[in-house]
């Protein structure tokens, strides 16, 4: 006799925004599915409880779209079936990727508050299907939103799953709270196991018996039920309610078989799992995603969306202190956030994107997906220009500007090299409408043009400077350059004698040596740490370009060499990664030119190459006299290649017993030690940076545009349980690839650029690493000021204390104050003070992530709040200020 007495079936659609249909089509279809589910609920409402039809909206986004056009009577029906347990709404907004920032994840939870209020329901569960993980801070943000139960249904196609599933455990958040989690089977497995389309309970019984035998063979499985999900095959994704499934289950149960089968909502599953909670294990760590390597297939749009989110940080900060109440503006901001969310959703395109890359539907879905990034960027550009023009107090029309405005929208101080574009000062008429053409967060730094010295910008600050006060900066004596080639004429008329020595760029922080004839960087020396940064014996050099392909000597040139997929294996959580696939790696074929560009406070080594897979390749290594960073900018013209290929830039590091931290959704995580067992270690998606270090030295690489990295070696496809700590590891930037065999794009031809910033250090420190990475990714916004007779400066917020960063500031949803989000990146409790210069604090409250008040905070002398944060705690504050900003 089986110990399993019940089979619980969660029926859902599985939301892919794309893949099966063009995105606008399926979003309309998803709305209709809710109406169809309501019909099925009504048809079966009078059935026995065990047989009733139940439907789960696993993502809130389609529900919100449905509510926009649903009739009042339909909304009432929905509420009724939510209350009687036949319908359910998950707290998850969409199935998202680790491209999401902490603020983005937070905003995706905001609909929970609306839906709870509108339908008078609790919403304590969250569901993610398909995707392979979530950033570790997601667990604490869910808990902050009142979510108590998390369900995963991972698809291990090009992926992996932690532990032996199905299982349940307590997922310990960075702040040590625990989120009850069910690590379930791949979605749709009930429909597949039981072959429900056959409409035959005997066939169902055979398939189910085979599955239950596997479950009962696992002595660690603690439940007397199994939980599976059902979709409506053959449409695995974006499918409607199965109109025959309820009758089939009713027939099964009438046959008095050993197990009953009933529909279940996530709330009902939560109740069953919670009864065993005391006996379940606890696991802490990042649920690092496998799937997001596909984001490298759309490098231009990924870069654009990352820049957009930096612009939106500034928009929200400025809007918090100079609130814009125009209805059109507020509508645009809502649209911009929606487009940001849609781009970071896990679906990239059509199911046949790789098998038929020239198919019309592939092009259509790619255009829709890309449009999310472009639309979000343009709308955010409008919002940002609107806010900056307001801060500058610029008229709509004027003569030439008198000054410039600098804005640091981040929580860290920034040293900024002042440059004035020629468009700021041309004589004659200047228009606000003309300035609005510039989308400021899209500007790439070239360090060209006249420098007017460096400005020190405190956190959350602005500064106005009259142009007449600016003087061209002299060249810094802290930068020394030697081009390295001496050429002298020979004795004959056609002869030359060339004497070559290494070129050198030296700053107060680094020495860089390079061979001007070959382009190879032979040395990078950290003067302050007395550290030779590069492994001198490595075949690779600093940020060397690498094209990786499937080696045709060992494999046919297709993606099955890396992942020979077997669906049956996947349904049984058996990996199909080929850990021993053979790669062919090629680099530069010829140096086209080598030159050095000098400005007042920087020197840039410019290398132009011929290389495989690209039409052109330029690398710019910029060293500064006033900051210890090295900025690396790469511009390449990608060839139209549809066969599997990866693009890397390698850094061979001179480190021994090394460790690694990377940041995800605002928290720093240690590679291996702070990851769940079985999650992705081969490659990482970083929010801002990755750091690799030993006990004496280290390097942080901040990734402004492309978030994928590999640590230790070329690791793709190894499915490592632990990254080997070999001496002299490679740190690999991995901006582009087309390795996925579906969904993601097979090609991405054209010119694209990426910027990375390297920072060397002696001792790794969580707080200083967070500071340096925020400095690296934050743009300082510069704009003309029409009326600027005198210099002026101001700060929006002042945070006193170490270890805590403000990761976002926004106007409260009710418009009566501002919301400040803080994160303690340290492991220990930290005390900080927050103040608002020249403003009076009327009231301060600690809220949850949804801006619901939890407790009042005392205000010290009307202008300061003292706060204590536990280790790794995220905190949300509501502040009501008495004064408005005086520019």
Secondary structure as UniProt FT lines:
FT   STRAND          6..11
FT   HELIX           23..44
FT   TURN            45..46
FT   HELIX           49..51
FT   STRAND          55..57
FT   HELIX           60..69
FT   HELIX           72..83
FT   TURN            84..85
FT   STRAND          87..89
FT   TURN            98..99
FT   HELIX           102..119
FT   STRAND          125..130
FT   HELIX           137..144
FT   TURN            145..146
FT   STRAND          149..154
FT   TURN            157..158
FT   STRAND          167..172
FT   TURN            174..175
FT   STRAND          178..184
FT   TURN            187..188
FT   HELIX           189..193
FT   TURN            194..195
FT   HELIX           196..198
FT   HELIX           201..216
FT   TURN            219..220
FT   STRAND          225..230
FT   TURN            233..234
FT   TURN            243..244
FT   HELIX           245..254
FT   TURN            255..256
FT   STRAND          260..263
FT   HELIX           266..274
FT   TURN            275..276
FT   HELIX           277..279
FT   STRAND          282..284
FT   STRAND          286..287
FT   HELIX           291..298
FT   HELIX           299..321
FT   HELIX           327..343
FT   TURN            351..358
FT   HELIX           360..392
FT   STRAND          397..398
FT   STRAND          403..408
FT   STRAND          414..419
FT   HELIX           422..424
FT   STRAND          430..431
FT   HELIX           432..435
FT   TURN            436..437
FT   HELIX           440..442
FT   STRAND          451..457
FT   TURN            459..460
FT   STRAND          461..466
FT   HELIX           467..469
FT   TURN            477..478
FT   STRAND          480..482
FT   STRAND          485..489
FT   TURN            493..494
FT   STRAND          496..500
FT   STRAND          503..506
FT   STRAND          510..514
FT   TURN            516..518
FT   STRAND          521..526
FT   TURN            527..530
FT   STRAND          531..532
FT   TURN            536..537
FT   TURN            542..543
FT   STRAND          544..550
FT   TURN            552..554
FT   HELIX           559..561
FT   HELIX           567..571
FT   TURN            572..573
FT   TURN            579..580
FT   STRAND          583..586
FT   STRAND          588..598
FT   STRAND          602..611
FT   TURN            612..613
FT   STRAND          614..624
FT   STRAND          629..638
FT   STRAND          645..653
FT   STRAND          659..664
FT   TURN            665..666
FT   STRAND          667..670
FT   TURN            671..674
FT   TURN            677..678
FT   STRAND          684..685
FT   STRAND          689..693
FT   STRAND          698..703
FT   STRAND          708..712
FT   TURN            716..717
FT   STRAND          730..737
FT   STRAND          750..761
FT   HELIX           766..777
FT   STRAND          781..785
FT   STRAND          792..795
FT   STRAND          798..800
FT   STRAND          804..811
FT   TURN            813..814
FT   STRAND          818..824
FT   STRAND          830..835
FT   TURN            837..838
FT   STRAND          841..847
FT   TURN            849..850
FT   STRAND          853..856
FT   STRAND          859..860
FT   TURN            861..863
FT   STRAND          864..869
FT   TURN            871..872
FT   STRAND          874..881
//
